[in-house]
Amino acid sequence: MAAAKRVALLGPPGAGKGTVAKRIVERFGIVHLSTGDILRDEVARGTELGRAAKSTMDRGELVPDELIVDMIRGRIEAAESGFLLDGFPRTIAQAESLETISDLDAVISIDLPREDVVARLTARRVCVECGRIYNLTFRPPEDPSRCDVCGGTLIQRDDDKEDVIRNRYDVYQTSTSPLLEFYELRGLLRRVDGRSGTDEVFGRIVEILAG
């Protein structure tokens, strides 16, 4: 079975990209490059990139292209087995920069309407101790304030509050939606309905990458 080795995964906040991406990299043996995870790690470690990115992320805005590109370049070049990009590219400028780094075999867009995004993300909670993520609607903890695993306090991240979520979605539509046309013109774009369950979304993506 031939797998697409170089893949970009697009979709608005809350579309389930991170969850699906982890299953895809396990299935096809490629490297998961999540800009969200990388940025949060940079912020937590207080690096220069993290300090520059934090205030922008807290407002629900996109981190400047040049910082993202510099951060991702080395990781792509080191991913000899192939990669799945999760959260990159988000702008035409990033996509054009990516073309100077590596070709892509497929670009998958998980589509999800605005109100579905708001409903999903306002219900998300994160454990301050172990980082485990819950959703009060889809995957609730036994105690809404405590982690089932370690007993740590569950919090709502600043970027999961409703006003920030709506702004993030609007930023996505304005800055990232043009990528759909960009990649469609290149014959790389494949769309998946994000309103389906995780298993259905994953199954459809496997079909695409194995085709």
MODELLER restraints for C-alpha pairs under 7 A, 6 or more apart:
rsr = mdl.restraints
at = mdl.atoms
rsr.add(forms.Gaussian(group=physical.xy_distance, feature=features.Distance(at['CA:1:A'], at['CA:210:A']), mean=6.25, stdev=0.5))
rsr.add(forms.Gaussian(group=physical.xy_distance, feature=features.Distance(at['CA:2:A'], at['CA:210:A']), mean=5.65, stdev=0.5))
rsr.add(forms.Gaussian(group=physical.xy_distance, feature=features.Distance(at['CA:3:A'], at['CA:28:A']), mean=6.56, stdev=0.5))
rsr.add(forms.Gaussian(group=physical.xy_distance, feature=features.Distance(at['CA:3:A'], at['CA:209:A']), mean=5.39, stdev=0.5))
rsr.add(forms.Gaussian(group=physical.xy_distance, feature=features.Distance(at['CA:3:A'], at['CA:210:A']), mean=4.96, stdev=0.5))
rsr.add(forms.Gaussian(group=physical.xy_distance, feature=features.Distance(at['CA:4:A'], at['CA:105:A']), mean=5.57, stdev=0.5))
rsr.add(forms.Gaussian(group=physical.xy_distance, feature=features.Distance(at['CA:4:A'], at['CA:106:A']), mean=6.82, stdev=0.5))
rsr.add(forms.Gaussian(group=physical.xy_distance, feature=features.Distance(at['CA:4:A'], at['CA:209:A']), mean=5.16, stdev=0.5))
rsr.add(forms.Gaussian(group=physical.xy_distance, feature=features.Distance(at['CA:4:A'], at['CA:210:A']), mean=6.95, stdev=0.5))
rsr.add(forms.Gaussian(group=physical.xy_distance, feature=features.Distance(at['CA:5:A'], at['CA:30:A']), mean=6.71, stdev=0.5))
rsr.add(forms.Gaussian(group=physical.xy_distance, feature=features.Distance(at['CA:5:A'], at['CA:82:A']), mean=4.58, stdev=0.5))
rsr.add(forms.Gaussian(group=physical.xy_distance, feature=features.Distance(at['CA:5:A'], at['CA:83:A']), mean=6.11, stdev=0.5))
rsr.add(forms.Gaussian(group=physical.xy_distance, feature=features.Distance(at['CA:5:A'], at['CA:105:A']), mean=6.70, stdev=0.5))
rsr.add(forms.Gaussian(group=physical.xy_distance, feature=features.Distance(at['CA:6:A'], at['CA:82:A']), mean=5.34, stdev=0.5))
rsr.add(forms.Gaussian(group=physical.xy_distance, feature=features.Distance(at['CA:6:A'], at['CA:83:A']), mean=5.11, stdev=0.5))
rsr.add(forms.Gaussian(group=physical.xy_distance, feature=features.Distance(at['CA:6:A'], at['CA:84:A']), mean=6.11, stdev=0.5))
rsr.add(forms.Gaussian(group=physical.xy_distance, feature=features.Distance(at['CA:6:A'], at['CA:104:A']), mean=4.93, stdev=0.5))
rsr.add(forms.Gaussian(group=physical.xy_distance, feature=features.Distance(at['CA:6:A'], at['CA:105:A']), mean=5.25, stdev=0.5))
rsr.add(forms.Gaussian(group=physical.xy_distance, feature=features.Distance(at['CA:6:A'], at['CA:106:A']), mean=6.92, stdev=0.5))
rsr.add(forms.Gaussian(group=physical.xy_distance, feature=features.Distance(at['CA:7:A'], at['CA:83:A']), mean=6.28, stdev=0.5))
rsr.add(forms.Gaussian(group=physical.xy_distance, feature=features.Distance(at['CA:7:A'], at['CA:84:A']), mean=4.72, stdev=0.5))
rsr.add(forms.Gaussian(group=physical.xy_distance, feature=features.Distance(at['CA:7:A'], at['CA:85:A']), mean=6.14, stdev=0.5))
rsr.add(forms.Gaussian(group=physical.xy_distance, feature=features.Distance(at['CA:7:A'], at['CA:104:A']), mean=5.76, stdev=0.5))
rsr.add(forms.Gaussian(group=physical.xy_distance, feature=features.Distance(at['CA:7:A'], at['CA:105:A']), mean=5.86, stdev=0.5))
rsr.add(forms.Gaussian(group=physical.xy_distance, feature=features.Distance(at['CA:7:A'], at['CA:106:A']), mean=5.08, stdev=0.5))
rsr.add(forms.Gaussian(group=physical.xy_distance, feature=features.Distance(at['CA:7:A'], at['CA:107:A']), mean=5.79, stdev=0.5))
rsr.add(forms.Gaussian(group=physical.xy_distance, feature=features.Distance(at['CA:8:A'], at['CA:84:A']), mean=5.66, stdev=0.5))
rsr.add(forms.Gaussian(group=physical.xy_distance, feature=features.Distance(at['CA:8:A'], at['CA:85:A']), mean=4.55, stdev=0.5))
rsr.add(forms.Gaussian(group=physical.xy_distance, feature=features.Distance(at['CA:8:A'], at['CA:86:A']), mean=6.41, stdev=0.5))
rsr.add(forms.Gaussian(group=physical.xy_distance, feature=features.Distance(at['CA:8:A'], at['CA:88:A']), mean=6.97, stdev=0.5))
rsr.add(forms.Gaussian(group=physical.xy_distance, feature=features.Distance(at['CA:8:A'], at['CA:106:A']), mean=6.58, stdev=0.5))
rsr.add(forms.Gaussian(group=physical.xy_distance, feature=features.Distance(at['CA:8:A'], at['CA:107:A']), mean=4.75, stdev=0.5))
rsr.add(forms.Gaussian(group=physical.xy_distance, feature=features.Distance(at['CA:8:A'], at['CA:108:A']), mean=6.29, stdev=0.5))
rsr.add(forms.Gaussian(group=physical.xy_distance, feature=features.Distance(at['CA:9:A'], at['CA:17:A']), mean=6.98, stdev=0.5))
rsr.add(forms.Gaussian(group=physical.xy_distance, feature=features.Distance(at['CA:9:A'], at['CA:85:A']), mean=5.87, stdev=0.5))
rsr.add(forms.Gaussian(group=physical.xy_distance, feature=features.Distance(at['CA:9:A'], at['CA:86:A']), mean=5.21, stdev=0.5))
rsr.add(forms.Gaussian(group=physical.xy_distance, feature=features.Distance(at['CA:9:A'], at['CA:87:A']), mean=6.87, stdev=0.5))
rsr.add(forms.Gaussian(group=physical.xy_distance, feature=features.Distance(at['CA:9:A'], at['CA:107:A']), mean=5.93, stdev=0.5))
rsr.add(forms.Gaussian(group=physical.xy_distance, feature=features.Distance(at['CA:9:A'], at['CA:108:A']), mean=4.92, stdev=0.5))
rsr.add(forms.Gaussian(group=physical.xy_distance, feature=features.Distance(at['CA:9:A'], at['CA:109:A']), mean=6.03, stdev=0.5))
rsr.add(forms.Gaussian(group=physical.xy_distance, feature=features.Distance(at['CA:10:A'], at['CA:86:A']), mean=6.94, stdev=0.5))
rsr.add(forms.Gaussian(group=physical.xy_distance, feature=features.Distance(at['CA:10:A'], at['CA:87:A']), mean=6.47, stdev=0.5))
rsr.add(forms.Gaussian(group=physical.xy_distance, feature=features.Distance(at['CA:10:A'], at['CA:108:A']), mean=5.91, stdev=0.5))
rsr.add(forms.Gaussian(group=physical.xy_distance, feature=features.Distance(at['CA:10:A'], at['CA:109:A']), mean=4.49, stdev=0.5))
rsr.add(forms.Gaussian(group=physical.xy_distance, feature=features.Distance(at['CA:10:A'], at['CA:110:A']), mean=6.15, stdev=0.5))
rsr.add(forms.Gaussian(group=physical.xy_distance, feature=features.Distance(at['CA:11:A'], at['CA:109:A']), mean=5.35, stdev=0.5))
rsr.add(forms.Gaussian(group=physical.xy_distance, feature=features.Distance(at['CA:11:A'], at['CA:110:A']), mean=4.81, stdev=0.5))
rsr.add(forms.Gaussian(group=physical.xy_distance, feature=features.Distance(at['CA:11:A'], at['CA:111:A']), mean=5.78, stdev=0.5))
rsr.add(forms.Gaussian(group=physical.xy_distance, feature=features.Distance(at['CA:12:A'], at['CA:112:A']), mean=6.83, stdev=0.5))
rsr.add(forms.Gaussian(group=physical.xy_distance, feature=features.Distance(at['CA:12:A'], at['CA:169:A']), mean=6.29, stdev=0.5))
rsr.add(forms.Gaussian(group=physical.xy_distance, feature=features.Distance(at['CA:12:A'], at['CA:172:A']), mean=6.26, stdev=0.5))
rsr.add(forms.Gaussian(group=physical.xy_distance, feature=features.Distance(at['CA:13:A'], at['CA:117:A']), mean=6.59, stdev=0.5))
rsr.add(forms.Gaussian(group=physical.xy_distance, feature=features.Distance(at['CA:13:A'], at['CA:169:A']), mean=6.72, stdev=0.5))
rsr.add(forms.Gaussian(group=physical.xy_distance, feature=features.Distance(at['CA:14:A'], at['CA:117:A']), mean=5.26, stdev=0.5))
rsr.add(forms.Gaussian(group=physical.xy_distance, feature=features.Distance(at['CA:14:A'], at['CA:120:A']), mean=6.20, stdev=0.5))
rsr.add(forms.Gaussian(group=physical.xy_distance, feature=features.Distance(at['CA:14:A'], at['CA:121:A']), mean=5.88, stdev=0.5))
rsr.add(forms.Gaussian(group=physical.xy_distance, feature=features.Distance(at['CA:15:A'], at['CA:110:A']), mean=6.38, stdev=0.5))
rsr.add(forms.Gaussian(group=physical.xy_distance, feature=features.Distance(at['CA:15:A'], at['CA:112:A']), mean=6.01, stdev=0.5))
rsr.add(forms.Gaussian(group=physical.xy_distance, feature=features.Distance(at['CA:15:A'], at['CA:117:A']), mean=6.89, stdev=0.5))
rsr.add(forms.Gaussian(group=physical.xy_distance, feature=features.Distance(at['CA:15:A'], at['CA:194:A']), mean=5.98, stdev=0.5))
rsr.add(forms.Gaussian(group=physical.xy_distance, feature=features.Distance(at['CA:17:A'], at['CA:86:A']), mean=6.69, stdev=0.5))
rsr.add(forms.Gaussian(group=physical.xy_distance, feature=features.Distance(at['CA:18:A'], at['CA:86:A']), mean=6.89, stdev=0.5))
rsr.add(forms.Gaussian(group=physical.xy_distance, feature=features.Distance(at['CA:20:A'], at['CA:198:A']), mean=7.00, stdev=0.5))
rsr.add(forms.Gaussian(group=physical.xy_distance, feature=features.Distance(at['CA:20:A'], at['CA:202:A']), mean=5.94, stdev=0.5))
rsr.add(forms.Gaussian(group=physical.xy_distance, feature=features.Distance(at['CA:21:A'], at['CA:32:A']), mean=6.90, stdev=0.5))
rsr.add(forms.Gaussian(group=physical.xy_distance, feature=features.Distance(at['CA:22:A'], at['CA:32:A']), mean=6.92, stdev=0.5))
rsr.add(forms.Gaussian(group=physical.xy_distance, feature=features.Distance(at['CA:25:A'], at['CA:31:A']), mean=6.07, stdev=0.5))
rsr.add(forms.Gaussian(group=physical.xy_distance, feature=features.Distance(at['CA:25:A'], at['CA:32:A']), mean=6.07, stdev=0.5))
rsr.add(forms.Gaussian(group=physical.xy_distance, feature=features.Distance(at['CA:30:A'], at['CA:81:A']), mean=5.53, stdev=0.5))
rsr.add(forms.Gaussian(group=physical.xy_distance, feature=features.Distance(at['CA:30:A'], at['CA:82:A']), mean=4.92, stdev=0.5))
rsr.add(forms.Gaussian(group=physical.xy_distance, feature=features.Distance(at['CA:30:A'], at['CA:83:A']), mean=4.93, stdev=0.5))
rsr.add(forms.Gaussian(group=physical.xy_distance, feature=features.Distance(at['CA:30:A'], at['CA:84:A']), mean=6.73, stdev=0.5))
rsr.add(forms.Gaussian(group=physical.xy_distance, feature=features.Distance(at['CA:31:A'], at['CA:79:A']), mean=6.29, stdev=0.5))
rsr.add(forms.Gaussian(group=physical.xy_distance, feature=features.Distance(at['CA:31:A'], at['CA:82:A']), mean=6.15, stdev=0.5))
rsr.add(forms.Gaussian(group=physical.xy_distance, feature=features.Distance(at['CA:31:A'], at['CA:83:A']), mean=4.39, stdev=0.5))
rsr.add(forms.Gaussian(group=physical.xy_distance, feature=features.Distance(at['CA:31:A'], at['CA:84:A']), mean=6.05, stdev=0.5))
rsr.add(forms.Gaussian(group=physical.xy_distance, feature=features.Distance(at['CA:32:A'], at['CA:83:A']), mean=5.91, stdev=0.5))
rsr.add(forms.Gaussian(group=physical.xy_distance, feature=features.Distance(at['CA:32:A'], at['CA:84:A']), mean=5.06, stdev=0.5))
rsr.add(forms.Gaussian(group=physical.xy_distance, feature=features.Distance(at['CA:32:A'], at['CA:85:A']), mean=6.47, stdev=0.5))
rsr.add(forms.Gaussian(group=physical.xy_distance, feature=features.Distance(at['CA:33:A'], at['CA:83:A']), mean=6.84, stdev=0.5))
rsr.add(forms.Gaussian(group=physical.xy_distance, feature=features.Distance(at['CA:33:A'], at['CA:84:A']), mean=5.98, stdev=0.5))
rsr.add(forms.Gaussian(group=physical.xy_distance, feature=features.Distance(at['CA:33:A'], at['CA:85:A']), mean=5.01, stdev=0.5))
rsr.add(forms.Gaussian(group=physical.xy_distance, feature=features.Distance(at['CA:33:A'], at['CA:86:A']), mean=5.96, stdev=0.5))
rsr.add(forms.Gaussian(group=physical.xy_distance, feature=features.Distance(at['CA:34:A'], at['CA:85:A']), mean=6.14, stdev=0.5))
rsr.add(forms.Gaussian(group=physical.xy_distance, feature=features.Distance(at['CA:34:A'], at['CA:86:A']), mean=4.52, stdev=0.5))
rsr.add(forms.Gaussian(group=physical.xy_distance, feature=features.Distance(at['CA:34:A'], at['CA:87:A']), mean=6.04, stdev=0.5))
rsr.add(forms.Gaussian(group=physical.xy_distance, feature=features.Distance(at['CA:35:A'], at['CA:86:A']), mean=6.37, stdev=0.5))
rsr.add(forms.Gaussian(group=physical.xy_distance, feature=features.Distance(at['CA:35:A'], at['CA:87:A']), mean=5.45, stdev=0.5))
rsr.add(forms.Gaussian(group=physical.xy_distance, feature=features.Distance(at['CA:35:A'], at['CA:88:A']), mean=6.54, stdev=0.5))
rsr.add(forms.Gaussian(group=physical.xy_distance, feature=features.Distance(at['CA:36:A'], at['CA:87:A']), mean=6.63, stdev=0.5))
rsr.add(forms.Gaussian(group=physical.xy_distance, feature=features.Distance(at['CA:39:A'], at['CA:50:A']), mean=6.47, stdev=0.5))
rsr.add(forms.Gaussian(group=physical.xy_distance, feature=features.Distance(at['CA:42:A'], at['CA:49:A']), mean=6.41, stdev=0.5))
rsr.add(forms.Gaussian(group=physical.xy_distance, feature=features.Distance(at['CA:42:A'], at['CA:50:A']), mean=4.42, stdev=0.5))
rsr.add(forms.Gaussian(group=physical.xy_distance, feature=features.Distance(at['CA:43:A'], at['CA:50:A']), mean=3.87, stdev=0.5))
rsr.add(forms.Gaussian(group=physical.xy_distance, feature=features.Distance(at['CA:43:A'], at['CA:51:A']), mean=6.16, stdev=0.5))
rsr.add(forms.Gaussian(group=physical.xy_distance, feature=features.Distance(at['CA:43:A'], at['CA:54:A']), mean=6.31, stdev=0.5))
rsr.add(forms.Gaussian(group=physical.xy_distance, feature=features.Distance(at['CA:53:A'], at['CA:63:A']), mean=5.81, stdev=0.5))
rsr.add(forms.Gaussian(group=physical.xy_distance, feature=features.Distance(at['CA:56:A'], at['CA:62:A']), mean=6.59, stdev=0.5))
rsr.add(forms.Gaussian(group=physical.xy_distance, feature=features.Distance(at['CA:56:A'], at['CA:63:A']), mean=6.14, stdev=0.5))
rsr.add(forms.Gaussian(group=physical.xy_distance, feature=features.Distance(at['CA:57:A'], at['CA:63:A']), mean=6.86, stdev=0.5))
rsr.add(forms.Gaussian(group=physical.xy_distance, feature=features.Distance(at['CA:58:A'], at['CA:158:A']), mean=6.31, stdev=0.5))
rsr.add(forms.Gaussian(group=physical.xy_distance, feature=features.Distance(at['CA:58:A'], at['CA:159:A']), mean=5.71, stdev=0.5))
rsr.add(forms.Gaussian(group=physical.xy_distance, feature=features.Distance(at['CA:59:A'], at['CA:164:A']), mean=6.38, stdev=0.5))
rsr.add(forms.Gaussian(group=physical.xy_distance, feature=features.Distance(at['CA:60:A'], at['CA:159:A']), mean=6.20, stdev=0.5))
rsr.add(forms.Gaussian(group=physical.xy_distance, feature=features.Distance(at['CA:60:A'], at['CA:164:A']), mean=5.43, stdev=0.5))
rsr.add(forms.Gaussian(group=physical.xy_distance, feature=features.Distance(at['CA:60:A'], at['CA:165:A']), mean=6.95, stdev=0.5))
rsr.add(forms.Gaussian(group=physical.xy_distance, feature=features.Distance(at['CA:60:A'], at['CA:167:A']), mean=6.16, stdev=0.5))
rsr.add(forms.Gaussian(group=physical.xy_distance, feature=features.Distance(at['CA:60:A'], at['CA:168:A']), mean=4.86, stdev=0.5))
rsr.add(forms.Gaussian(group=physical.xy_distance, feature=features.Distance(at['CA:61:A'], at['CA:168:A']), mean=6.28, stdev=0.5))
rsr.add(forms.Gaussian(group=physical.xy_distance, feature=features.Distance(at['CA:61:A'], at['CA:171:A']), mean=6.68, stdev=0.5))
rsr.add(forms.Gaussian(group=physical.xy_distance, feature=features.Distance(at['CA:65:A'], at['CA:94:A']), mean=6.09, stdev=0.5))
rsr.add(forms.Gaussian(group=physical.xy_distance, feature=features.Distance(at['CA:69:A'], at['CA:94:A']), mean=6.80, stdev=0.5))
rsr.add(forms.Gaussian(group=physical.xy_distance, feature=features.Distance(at['CA:73:A'], at['CA:101:A']), mean=6.83, stdev=0.5))
rsr.add(forms.Gaussian(group=physical.xy_distance, feature=features.Distance(at['CA:89:A'], at['CA:95:A']), mean=5.33, stdev=0.5))
rsr.add(forms.Gaussian(group=physical.xy_distance, feature=features.Distance(at['CA:90:A'], at['CA:175:A']), mean=6.91, stdev=0.5))
rsr.add(forms.Gaussian(group=physical.xy_distance, feature=features.Distance(at['CA:90:A'], at['CA:176:A']), mean=4.93, stdev=0.5))
rsr.add(forms.Gaussian(group=physical.xy_distance, feature=features.Distance(at['CA:91:A'], at['CA:175:A']), mean=5.64, stdev=0.5))
rsr.add(forms.Gaussian(group=physical.xy_distance, feature=features.Distance(at['CA:91:A'], at['CA:176:A']), mean=5.11, stdev=0.5))
rsr.add(forms.Gaussian(group=physical.xy_distance, feature=features.Distance(at['CA:91:A'], at['CA:179:A']), mean=6.52, stdev=0.5))
rsr.add(forms.Gaussian(group=physical.xy_distance, feature=features.Distance(at['CA:92:A'], at['CA:179:A']), mean=6.02, stdev=0.5))
rsr.add(forms.Gaussian(group=physical.xy_distance, feature=features.Distance(at['CA:105:A'], at['CA:188:A']), mean=6.90, stdev=0.5))
rsr.add(forms.Gaussian(group=physical.xy_distance, feature=features.Distance(at['CA:106:A'], at['CA:188:A']), mean=4.95, stdev=0.5))
rsr.add(forms.Gaussian(group=physical.xy_distance, feature=features.Distance(at['CA:106:A'], at['CA:189:A']), mean=6.43, stdev=0.5))
rsr.add(forms.Gaussian(group=physical.xy_distance, feature=features.Distance(at['CA:107:A'], at['CA:188:A']), mean=5.46, stdev=0.5))
rsr.add(forms.Gaussian(group=physical.xy_distance, feature=features.Distance(at['CA:107:A'], at['CA:189:A']), mean=4.83, stdev=0.5))
rsr.add(forms.Gaussian(group=physical.xy_distance, feature=features.Distance(at['CA:107:A'], at['CA:190:A']), mean=6.12, stdev=0.5))
rsr.add(forms.Gaussian(group=physical.xy_distance, feature=features.Distance(at['CA:108:A'], at['CA:189:A']), mean=5.88, stdev=0.5))
rsr.add(forms.Gaussian(group=physical.xy_distance, feature=features.Distance(at['CA:108:A'], at['CA:190:A']), mean=4.80, stdev=0.5))
rsr.add(forms.Gaussian(group=physical.xy_distance, feature=features.Distance(at['CA:108:A'], at['CA:191:A']), mean=5.81, stdev=0.5))
rsr.add(forms.Gaussian(group=physical.xy_distance, feature=features.Distance(at['CA:109:A'], at['CA:190:A']), mean=6.18, stdev=0.5))
rsr.add(forms.Gaussian(group=physical.xy_distance, feature=features.Distance(at['CA:109:A'], at['CA:191:A']), mean=4.80, stdev=0.5))
rsr.add(forms.Gaussian(group=physical.xy_distance, feature=features.Distance(at['CA:109:A'], at['CA:192:A']), mean=6.03, stdev=0.5))
rsr.add(forms.Gaussian(group=physical.xy_distance, feature=features.Distance(at['CA:110:A'], at['CA:191:A']), mean=6.13, stdev=0.5))
rsr.add(forms.Gaussian(group=physical.xy_distance, feature=features.Distance(at['CA:110:A'], at['CA:192:A']), mean=4.84, stdev=0.5))
rsr.add(forms.Gaussian(group=physical.xy_distance, feature=features.Distance(at['CA:110:A'], at['CA:193:A']), mean=5.87, stdev=0.5))
rsr.add(forms.Gaussian(group=physical.xy_distance, feature=features.Distance(at['CA:110:A'], at['CA:194:A']), mean=5.14, stdev=0.5))
rsr.add(forms.Gaussian(group=physical.xy_distance, feature=features.Distance(at['CA:111:A'], at['CA:192:A']), mean=6.18, stdev=0.5))
rsr.add(forms.Gaussian(group=physical.xy_distance, feature=features.Distance(at['CA:111:A'], at['CA:193:A']), mean=5.27, stdev=0.5))
rsr.add(forms.Gaussian(group=physical.xy_distance, feature=features.Distance(at['CA:111:A'], at['CA:194:A']), mean=5.06, stdev=0.5))
rsr.add(forms.Gaussian(group=physical.xy_distance, feature=features.Distance(at['CA:112:A'], at['CA:193:A']), mean=6.92, stdev=0.5))
rsr.add(forms.Gaussian(group=physical.xy_distance, feature=features.Distance(at['CA:112:A'], at['CA:194:A']), mean=5.15, stdev=0.5))
rsr.add(forms.Gaussian(group=physical.xy_distance, feature=features.Distance(at['CA:112:A'], at['CA:195:A']), mean=6.24, stdev=0.5))
rsr.add(forms.Gaussian(group=physical.xy_distance, feature=features.Distance(at['CA:114:A'], at['CA:169:A']), mean=6.70, stdev=0.5))
rsr.add(forms.Gaussian(group=physical.xy_distance, feature=features.Distance(at['CA:118:A'], at['CA:162:A']), mean=6.50, stdev=0.5))
rsr.add(forms.Gaussian(group=physical.xy_distance, feature=features.Distance(at['CA:118:A'], at['CA:165:A']), mean=6.26, stdev=0.5))
rsr.add(forms.Gaussian(group=physical.xy_distance, feature=features.Distance(at['CA:118:A'], at['CA:166:A']), mean=6.83, stdev=0.5))
rsr.add(forms.Gaussian(group=physical.xy_distance, feature=features.Distance(at['CA:121:A'], at['CA:160:A']), mean=5.57, stdev=0.5))
rsr.add(forms.Gaussian(group=physical.xy_distance, feature=features.Distance(at['CA:122:A'], at['CA:160:A']), mean=5.51, stdev=0.5))
rsr.add(forms.Gaussian(group=physical.xy_distance, feature=features.Distance(at['CA:122:A'], at['CA:161:A']), mean=5.78, stdev=0.5))
rsr.add(forms.Gaussian(group=physical.xy_distance, feature=features.Distance(at['CA:122:A'], at['CA:162:A']), mean=6.06, stdev=0.5))
rsr.add(forms.Gaussian(group=physical.xy_distance, feature=features.Distance(at['CA:123:A'], at['CA:135:A']), mean=5.32, stdev=0.5))
rsr.add(forms.Gaussian(group=physical.xy_distance, feature=features.Distance(at['CA:123:A'], at['CA:136:A']), mean=5.09, stdev=0.5))
rsr.add(forms.Gaussian(group=physical.xy_distance, feature=features.Distance(at['CA:123:A'], at['CA:137:A']), mean=6.37, stdev=0.5))
rsr.add(forms.Gaussian(group=physical.xy_distance, feature=features.Distance(at['CA:124:A'], at['CA:134:A']), mean=5.77, stdev=0.5))
rsr.add(forms.Gaussian(group=physical.xy_distance, feature=features.Distance(at['CA:124:A'], at['CA:135:A']), mean=4.38, stdev=0.5))
rsr.add(forms.Gaussian(group=physical.xy_distance, feature=features.Distance(at['CA:124:A'], at['CA:136:A']), mean=6.36, stdev=0.5))
rsr.add(forms.Gaussian(group=physical.xy_distance, feature=features.Distance(at['CA:124:A'], at['CA:156:A']), mean=6.56, stdev=0.5))
rsr.add(forms.Gaussian(group=physical.xy_distance, feature=features.Distance(at['CA:125:A'], at['CA:133:A']), mean=5.85, stdev=0.5))
rsr.add(forms.Gaussian(group=physical.xy_distance, feature=features.Distance(at['CA:125:A'], at['CA:134:A']), mean=5.15, stdev=0.5))
rsr.add(forms.Gaussian(group=physical.xy_distance, feature=features.Distance(at['CA:125:A'], at['CA:135:A']), mean=6.01, stdev=0.5))
rsr.add(forms.Gaussian(group=physical.xy_distance, feature=features.Distance(at['CA:125:A'], at['CA:154:A']), mean=5.77, stdev=0.5))
rsr.add(forms.Gaussian(group=physical.xy_distance, feature=features.Distance(at['CA:125:A'], at['CA:155:A']), mean=5.32, stdev=0.5))
rsr.add(forms.Gaussian(group=physical.xy_distance, feature=features.Distance(at['CA:125:A'], at['CA:156:A']), mean=4.95, stdev=0.5))
rsr.add(forms.Gaussian(group=physical.xy_distance, feature=features.Distance(at['CA:126:A'], at['CA:132:A']), mean=5.79, stdev=0.5))
rsr.add(forms.Gaussian(group=physical.xy_distance, feature=features.Distance(at['CA:126:A'], at['CA:133:A']), mean=4.61, stdev=0.5))
rsr.add(forms.Gaussian(group=physical.xy_distance, feature=features.Distance(at['CA:126:A'], at['CA:134:A']), mean=6.27, stdev=0.5))
rsr.add(forms.Gaussian(group=physical.xy_distance, feature=features.Distance(at['CA:126:A'], at['CA:154:A']), mean=5.22, stdev=0.5))
rsr.add(forms.Gaussian(group=physical.xy_distance, feature=features.Distance(at['CA:126:A'], at['CA:155:A']), mean=5.36, stdev=0.5))
rsr.add(forms.Gaussian(group=physical.xy_distance, feature=features.Distance(at['CA:126:A'], at['CA:156:A']), mean=6.40, stdev=0.5))
rsr.add(forms.Gaussian(group=physical.xy_distance, feature=features.Distance(at['CA:127:A'], at['CA:133:A']), mean=6.55, stdev=0.5))
rsr.add(forms.Gaussian(group=physical.xy_distance, feature=features.Distance(at['CA:127:A'], at['CA:147:A']), mean=5.96, stdev=0.5))
rsr.add(forms.Gaussian(group=physical.xy_distance, feature=features.Distance(at['CA:127:A'], at['CA:152:A']), mean=5.79, stdev=0.5))
rsr.add(forms.Gaussian(group=physical.xy_distance, feature=features.Distance(at['CA:127:A'], at['CA:153:A']), mean=5.64, stdev=0.5))
rsr.add(forms.Gaussian(group=physical.xy_distance, feature=features.Distance(at['CA:127:A'], at['CA:154:A']), mean=4.44, stdev=0.5))
rsr.add(forms.Gaussian(group=physical.xy_distance, feature=features.Distance(at['CA:127:A'], at['CA:155:A']), mean=6.41, stdev=0.5))
rsr.add(forms.Gaussian(group=physical.xy_distance, feature=features.Distance(at['CA:128:A'], at['CA:152:A']), mean=6.19, stdev=0.5))
rsr.add(forms.Gaussian(group=physical.xy_distance, feature=features.Distance(at['CA:128:A'], at['CA:153:A']), mean=5.85, stdev=0.5))
rsr.add(forms.Gaussian(group=physical.xy_distance, feature=features.Distance(at['CA:128:A'], at['CA:154:A']), mean=6.25, stdev=0.5))
rsr.add(forms.Gaussian(group=physical.xy_distance, feature=features.Distance(at['CA:128:A'], at['CA:155:A']), mean=6.93, stdev=0.5))
rsr.add(forms.Gaussian(group=physical.xy_distance, feature=features.Distance(at['CA:129:A'], at['CA:152:A']), mean=5.30, stdev=0.5))
rsr.add(forms.Gaussian(group=physical.xy_distance, feature=features.Distance(at['CA:134:A'], at['CA:140:A']), mean=5.76, stdev=0.5))
rsr.add(forms.Gaussian(group=physical.xy_distance, feature=features.Distance(at['CA:134:A'], at['CA:141:A']), mean=6.55, stdev=0.5))
rsr.add(forms.Gaussian(group=physical.xy_distance, feature=features.Distance(at['CA:141:A'], at['CA:147:A']), mean=6.53, stdev=0.5))
rsr.add(forms.Gaussian(group=physical.xy_distance, feature=features.Distance(at['CA:141:A'], at['CA:148:A']), mean=5.98, stdev=0.5))
rsr.add(forms.Gaussian(group=physical.xy_distance, feature=features.Distance(at['CA:142:A'], at['CA:148:A']), mean=6.50, stdev=0.5))
rsr.add(forms.Gaussian(group=physical.xy_distance, feature=features.Distance(at['CA:145:A'], at['CA:153:A']), mean=5.90, stdev=0.5))
rsr.add(forms.Gaussian(group=physical.xy_distance, feature=features.Distance(at['CA:145:A'], at['CA:154:A']), mean=5.11, stdev=0.5))
rsr.add(forms.Gaussian(group=physical.xy_distance, feature=features.Distance(at['CA:146:A'], at['CA:152:A']), mean=5.56, stdev=0.5))
rsr.add(forms.Gaussian(group=physical.xy_distance, feature=features.Distance(at['CA:146:A'], at['CA:153:A']), mean=4.89, stdev=0.5))
rsr.add(forms.Gaussian(group=physical.xy_distance, feature=features.Distance(at['CA:146:A'], at['CA:154:A']), mean=5.36, stdev=0.5))
rsr.add(forms.Gaussian(group=physical.xy_distance, feature=features.Distance(at['CA:147:A'], at['CA:153:A']), mean=6.34, stdev=0.5))
rsr.add(forms.Gaussian(group=physical.xy_distance, feature=features.Distance(at['CA:147:A'], at['CA:154:A']), mean=6.22, stdev=0.5))
rsr.add(forms.Gaussian(group=physical.xy_distance, feature=features.Distance(at['CA:159:A'], at['CA:165:A']), mean=6.56, stdev=0.5))
rsr.add(forms.Gaussian(group=physical.xy_distance, feature=features.Distance(at['CA:180:A'], at['CA:189:A']), mean=6.83, stdev=0.5))
rsr.add(forms.Gaussian(group=physical.xy_distance, feature=features.Distance(at['CA:183:A'], at['CA:189:A']), mean=5.36, stdev=0.5))
rsr.add(forms.Gaussian(group=physical.xy_distance, feature=features.Distance(at['CA:192:A'], at['CA:201:A']), mean=6.68, stdev=0.5))
rsr.add(forms.Gaussian(group=physical.xy_distance, feature=features.Distance(at['CA:194:A'], at['CA:201:A']), mean=6.60, stdev=0.5))
